[in-house]
Amino acid sequence: MIKNIQKIKRIPLNVGSADNLLLCGIVSAEPDYKLSLALNKKMGISLKNKSPLNLIDESGNELSFSRFSFANHSDDTVYNLISNRSEKQFLLKKLKNIDYIFQVQYTGSDNTISKVTMLLRETEAVNAVFVIDTATLNDKNLPYIIH
């Protein structure tokens, strides 16, 4: 008797679209809560402490990266401030000079990128801002940020 075996068809899923995603690297000597307060004041948002981003490193140690988040329902924009450091480990190892990652998921125009980066650069607690190109950055932890 011949068994009826179905072939497995692989369908790629686009888990996260980077089309309306802005990732900025922030250099700041301030602790995460002070930086979130400064960003709230400057950008007119309300970042609040959320559950941290927890990962397991190569040695099996659990790493915890602080996260502040705000969802603006009026324009469907989500803001996340994520620490790039957990003790002596980094979330994005290729960006060790970055202290925080500021993620903006938006539905608006491309003007959003220039507006957000301008406001970040004008924030008193921010020393430097870098726009992170997710297409060229090859880091194994990047999918934890882009979801």
N, C-alpha and C positions, 0 to 999 in steps of 0.2 A: 504494500500500500504506500502510495506517495503522499507525504505530508504536505499540506498547504502552508508554505512558509511565506510570510509577508516580508518584503524588503523594508529595511529601516531607511527612512528618508530624513536627512538632516535639514532642518530649517533654521537659518541664522535669525536670531532675534536682536533687534536693536534695543538694548536695555536702557541706555540713556542717550539722549540726543544732545550733542554738544553745540547744536546750532544756536540755541538761546541760553547758553551757559557762559558765564564769565568767571574765570578763576584769576584772582590776584594774589600775589605773594606780598605780604606786609612785613617790613622790618620795623620792630618797635621794642624798646626796652621795658615798656609798661607790662604789668601782669594782665592776664586775659580780661578780668572783670573791669579794670580801669580803661582798657582799650575799647571794650564793648560800650561802656558809658560814653566815651568820647565819640565813638561812631554813631551812637544813638542821637546824641546832641547835634552833631554836624549834619547827619543825613536825614534826620527826622523819622527814624525808625525806632523799634523797641526790641532790640536783641535781648533774649532772656536765656539764662543758663539751662541747657537741656542735658539729657543723658550723654555721657562722653562716648566717643568713638573708641571701642575696644578692639584690639587686634592681638594676635599671637605672633611673636617674632620667630626667627629661625631656631632659637634655643628653647622654644616652648614657653617663654615668659610672656605674661599678659601685659600689654602696653595700653595705657589709657590716655587719650588725647581730648582735652576739654573742647566743648562745643557750645556755642551760643547761637540761637536761631530766632528768626522772625518771619512770619508769613503775612504779607500785605494782601488782603483779599480784594481790595478795591482795584488793583491792577495785576493780580495773579503773579506777584513777585515774591520769591523766597530768598532770604539772606541767611547765610551761615558763616560764622567765624569759627575756624577750627585751629587749634594749636598744632604747630608742626613738630613740637618737642614733647617727649615723655621721658623725664629724667635725662639720660644721655642718648636716647634713641630718637630717631626722626620718622615722621609719617612719610614724607617724600624725601628719601635719602639723597636724591640728586639735587635737592634744593636746600642744602644745609644752612645757607645764609639767610633763609626765610624763617621768621618766627611764627607767623600765622598765615593761614590760607583763608581768603575771603571769597566765598562762593555766592554768585547771584544767578538764580534761575529766573528768567523773565520772558514775557510774551510780547513786550513792546518792541520798539524800533532799535536799530543799531545805534541810535543816539544814546541809549542806555549805557553802553560801554564807556563812552567818553564822559558822560555825566558822573557815573560812579567813580571812575578813576580820578577825575578832577576833585570830587568831594573827599576821596581817600587821601589824596596828596595834600589837601588843605587842612586835614585833621591834625590838631596839635600833637597828639600822641604818636603819630606815624612819622617815621624817619625816611622811609622809602617805600615805593609801590612798584611792583613788576607785574605786568599782564602775563599769565602763564598760558602758553600755547599747548593745549591738550593733545593736538595732533602730533607734535614733535617730542613731547615729554614721554619717555619710556620708563615708567616706574611701576613696580608690581603693586603698590598700594593705591595707585590712581583710581582704580575701579571702586574703592571704598568711598571716595569723595564724589565721583561722578556716578550717580545712580538714578 
